[in-house]
């Protein structure tokens, strides 16, 4: 696993070398660049985890570089500005353009190390929060006290100690993504990024850009493999990857490097690959839809997640977990499931598995009233279809909450209805909703709406 990579950009060799020596003593991996153009080349060679950027340099000043990055793909990483001739206006401008902090020269090495540590921690929290918004009910440790779940957790902990690739299988909604994240948190890579790439959401023919990134107009776009450098990359629904992208991925895994789209220099790979699918990849191989050689690359350690109906004794724990989750994170009213409701749900078939259970809990907390959730209320919620378009707004949205939350609640109800109406066909849904498909995919992910379970 690679160390945290820091790029130091300064035209003064003494400062560059001193900072590099100090950071390397702290265990960081450090590269130097003597001017703005060298910084551009360094970014093409490798994505840094953090950059120390001098403002005054002979060719390009640091503020110009910040503007260039922020106006295109955004800053490549957290940036800490350095200057011996700074002023308040320069510091304000740097912060406006996205710089994390501004340090004056001569540098205090104690302050430098503290700022670097805080910038890396802030970036980690931002990435984790983005992941939580994409999967709002992410369980840090899979819930359940059944023998099956206990065995799975122990198996994941053992697998995590070895840096092997893992293939996670299971029906839709069983929690494959949750187990992938749990595997990451139990591994030596836990302090590095966890990147979840939903293969099914990538437009056909665009997988190479999403995986490997691109170089266009002197700008570098980092793909998922580089974003996950040193950490874990989850290829969710890997069976949906087209054959061309499969071949490119296989080549990268074989050689340990890849070339960005439009680029010319190879980029090294240091990432753990976890693939997840609800399909039988052996059948996909036999049908000619999935490359056999890639299958054997990914299937080093198989991990199967059982459907919820096979460990129904965990249902009370899962119900309690999601009630607590929605009451805490979405400020929904706390309610408890009656004994009759719990008994009914333990004998229910759960075709949508844990995801269906989570959606049920959210639905009864939003639409129901009273402290107790009855069996009759549960049966009604499970048997109800998507709300009709003519249903009054008061039935979908609580008016006793901030406007932003009410808008999100309405958007979620509207898009849930459209998704059900069009049986998961996003093209038809985008046309009726009057939205561009890429924007629609982002909106669905941000609201935690799963597409796969509707198809």
N, C-alpha and C positions, 0 to 999 in steps of 0.2 A: 504494500500500500504506500502510495507516494505521500510525502510530507506536504504541508501547506506551502504553496508556491507564491512568493512575493516578488514583484518587479519594482526596482528602485530606478527612477528616472531623474538624473541630475547631471549637469555638465561639469561639475567640479569633481575630479577623480578622487580626491581625498575624502570628501563627504560620502561619495558613493561607496567607496571601499570600506570606510569605517562603519557605515550603516549596515552594509552587507555582512561584515564580520560579526557585528553584535547580534544581528538577526539569526545568522547561522549558528551562533553559540546557543541560541534559544531553541534550536531544533527546526527552524524554518529552512526551506529551500529557496535560495535567492538568486535572481538574475539581475543584471544591470544594463542600463541603456544611457548613452551619453547625451542624447538629444531627442527631439520630438520624432524625427524620422526613424531613429533607432527604436523608439518606443513602439511605433507602428509595426515595424518588422518583428519585434518581440511578441506583440499580440497575435501576429499571424502564426508565429512558431508555436505558441502555447497560450492558453487562457490562464491568466494569473488569478489567484484567490483574493489578492489585495495589491494595490499599487500605491507607492509613495512617489509623488509627482512634483518636481520643482516648477515654480512659476516662470522664472526668468531664464530662458535658454537662447542660444544664438540663432537657431533656425525657426523654431515654433515655440511660442510661450505656452505654458500649461493651461491657461484659460481658453486659448484657441482650441487646444486638444479636447478639453472638456466640452466645449460647444459642439465640436465635430462629432463626438461620440453621443452626446445627449440628444442631438437632433436627428440621428440616424437610428441605430439599434438600441440606444441607451448605453449607459456606462457599463463596461465589460465586467466590472467588479467594484467593490468599495474602493474609493480613492481618497487618500490623505494628501493634502497639498502642503508644500514646504516653500518658505521664502525668507530671504534675509532682508528684503526691502518691501515687506507687505504693508498694507494699510487696511483700514476698516472696509473701504469700498471693495477692494480686491477680495477680502475674505467673504463678504456678503455675496459677491458675484459667484465665487466658487461654490458656496453653499447652495445658492439658487440653482446652479447647474448640476447639483447632485453630489458634490464632494461631501465626504463624511465629516472631515474636520480640517483645521488649518493650523500648522505648526510653524513657529517662527525660528529662524536660525539666529545664533548657534543653537543647535538642537540639544534639548535635555534628553539624554538617552532613557532615563527612567520614564519620562512623560511619553517618549516615542513608543516604548514597549507597551505601556498601559493603553495608549490610543490604538495601537495595532490590535491588541487583544480585544478591546471593546468593539472595534470596527468589525472584526471577524465574528464576534458573538452576535452583534446586531444583524449582520448579514445572514447568519444561520437562523435567527429567529424569524426574519422576513421570509426566508425560503420555507421554513416549517409552517408559518401562517398561511402562505399561499397553498401549500399542500393540504392544510386543514380545510381551507375554503373549498378546494376542489372535492374533498371527501369529508363533509362536515361531521360524519359520525365515525371517524377513524378511531379504532380502539387500540390504545397503546399496547395492551396485552389482551389477546383474545379471551373473551369472557366464557365462563362455563366450568363446572366442577365435575363433569362426567369423566369416566375413565378414558373415553375417546379423546376428549379435549386435553386432558392431562398428558396423555401419551403424545399428542401432537405438539404441545408446548415443549416437552422434553426433547422430542425429536428435532424441533427447530433449533433449540439451544445447542444440541450436539452438532448439527449441520453448520451453525453459525461459526463454530470454532475453526472450520476448515474453509479456505477461500475458493470453494468450488462453485460452479454454476448450478442452478437449481431450476427444475421445471415443476411449477405448481399447477395441478389440475383440480377440477371440481365444477359442479354445476354453477350456473349464474346465481349470484347473490350469496354464495357460501362464505365469502370473506377472503378470497385469494389475495386481494391487495393488502388486507389487514395482516395476513400472515407474512407477506413479503416485507412489509414495513417492520414487523416484529423481528423477523430474521435479521434485518439490517441493524436494529437497535441492540441486538445481542452479539453482534460481530465486532471485530477489531476496527471495522470501517465506520462505526456508529457516529464519530465526530465529523465525518465527511458527508457530502450531499447524498440524499436519496431522491432520485428523479423517476417519476412515473410517466412513461410514454404510452398513451392509449393508442395502439396501432390502428384500431378500427376508426378512430376519429381523423386520421391523416388522409388528406385527399389523395386519390390514386395517382401515382407517379411523383409524389412529393416526399416519399419516405426517406430518400437519400438526404434531402436537405434537413429534415427533422433529425435524422440520426447523426449525420456527419457535419452539418453546417455548410456554410458557403462563404466565398470571397467574391465580392462584387463592388465596383467603384471605390476601390481602396478601403472598403469596409469589411469587417469580419463578423459573420453571424455564427455563433457557437451552437453546434447541435447537441443533442441529448448526451452523446458519448462524452463530450468534453464538459458539459455541465455537471455530469456525475463523476468527474475525475477523482479518483481516490476513494469513491464511495460505491453506491449500488444503483444500477439502472434496471428498472422493472419494465419489461416489454409486455404490456397487458394486452391480452387477446392476440398473441403472436401469430396465431393461425390465419389472421386476416392480412398478414404482410404479403404483398405480391411477390412473385417469383424473382423478378429483377432485383428488388430490394433484399430478398433472402440471399441471393448470390453475392451482393455487395457486402452484406453483413458477414457472411461466411468468410469472404476474403479478408475482411478486417480482423476477424477472430483468428484466422490462420496465421496471418503475418504479424499481428500485434500492433498494427498501425492502419491508418486510412488517409485519404486525401479529400479535403473538403471540395464540394461542388464549385468549380471555377478556380480551384487552387492548384498548386504544383508541388508543394512540399508535404511529405508525409508527417502525420501527427501520431504520436505514440498513444496506445490505449493502456490505462490502468483503472479498470473498473470491474466490479462483479456483476455478471449478468444473471438476472432472475427473470424467467419467462413464465407467463401465466396464460392458461387457455381453458375454455369450457368444452372444447372439442377433443376428440381422440386423434392425436397427431399421427399415430400409426396408420389410422384410416386415411388421414389426409395425405400421408406419404404414398399409400397404395393407390389413392385416387389421382396422384400426380399433382396435387395442390400444394404440397410442402416438400422441400428438398430433404432427402434422406440424410445426407451428410450434415446438414444444419441441425436436423433433429438429434443426431447423436452428439453433436457439440453441446446442445442445450440440455439434453437429458442426462447429465452426469449424475445428479441426485434427484430422483422424483419425489414429490411430496403431494399426496392426495388429500383434499379437504372434503370430509363427508357431508352429505346434505343434512339439513337440520332435522328432518324426520328420523334420522338414524341416531341422533343424540337429543331426543325430545326432553330428557330430564334437565337439560340446560335452559329450557324456555323461561322458567321463572326468573333465573338470574339475568337472562338477556332482557326480559321485560323491565326489571328493576333498573338495569344499567341504562336503557334508553329513556326511561322516565326521568331518571336523574340527569342524564345528558341534556335532554331538551328543556328541562326545568332550569338548568344552570346556564346553558349556552344560548338558548333562544327565548328565555324568560316565559316559557309556556307554563300554565298552572300545573302544580304537582297533583297527580291523582294516582290512586292505587287500583290494581286489578283485583276484582273479587275472586274468591276461591273458585266459584263456578266458571268465571271467565278464564282463569288459569287452566282449569281442568279441560275446558273446551279446546283451548289453544294447544295443550299438550297432545291432543288427539287429532289436531288439524293436520292436513297433508303438507303445508308449506311449499307449494311449487316455486315460490320466489325466494325460499330459504331465509337467511338472516336479514337480507335487504327488505324482504316483504314484511318481516316482523318489525323492523325499524320504521318503515313507512306506516304500518298500522298504528304503532305507538304515537307517532307524530300526528296522524289523522285524528285519533280519538282525543288527544290533548287539545287540538285546535277546535274541533267541532263539538266536543262533548261538554257537559257541565256536571258539577257535583264532585264530591271527594272520591267516589267509587266508580270504577268502570265495570259495568255489568256484562253478563254473558250476552244478553240481548243486544246491547250496544256494539259489542265485538262482532256478533254475527251480521248485524246490519252493515258495519264498516267493511267487513270482508266481502259482503255480497254486493256492495254498491258499485255502480259504474262511474266513470268520470262525469263531473257535474255538467249538466246541460248548459248551453250558451245563454239561455234565458234565465238561469238561476240568479236571483238578486245578489248584488254585490255584498250585502250584509251577511249572506250565508257563506261567503268565501273569506272575507277579511274582517278582522276585528278593528273597529274604529278607535278603540281605546289604547293606542300605541303611537309611537313616533311615525311621521309620514314615510321615512325611508324604510322602516320595517313593514309598514302596511303595503308599500309599493312592491317590495320584494315578495311578500306573501301573495299579492295578487298576480304578479308575474309568474310565480311558481305554479299557482292554480291554473292560470291561463295556458302555460306551456305544457303542464301535465295533461290538460284536456286535449290540446292539439296533438300531443304525442300519442295519446290513446286513440283519438279519432282517426289518425293516419297510420295506426299500427306500427309506430316507430320509424316511418319513412320520413327522414329529415328533409329531403328535397321538397316533397309535397307540403310538409309543415312550414318550411321557410317561405314557400310561395304564398300560402294563405296568410301567414303572419306578416308578410311584407318585409322580411329580413334577409340579409345576405347569409349564406350557409356558414361561413367561417365565424361570423359574429354570433350566429345562433348557437353553434357548438360551444363557443366560449361562454355564452350566457347560460346554457344548460349545465355546463361544468361548474360555473360559479354558484349556481343555485342547488347543486348536488343532485340533479335529475339524471338518472341513469337511462341511457338509450337502449342498451343491449337487452334488458329484461322485457322491453315492449315488443321486440321483434319476434 
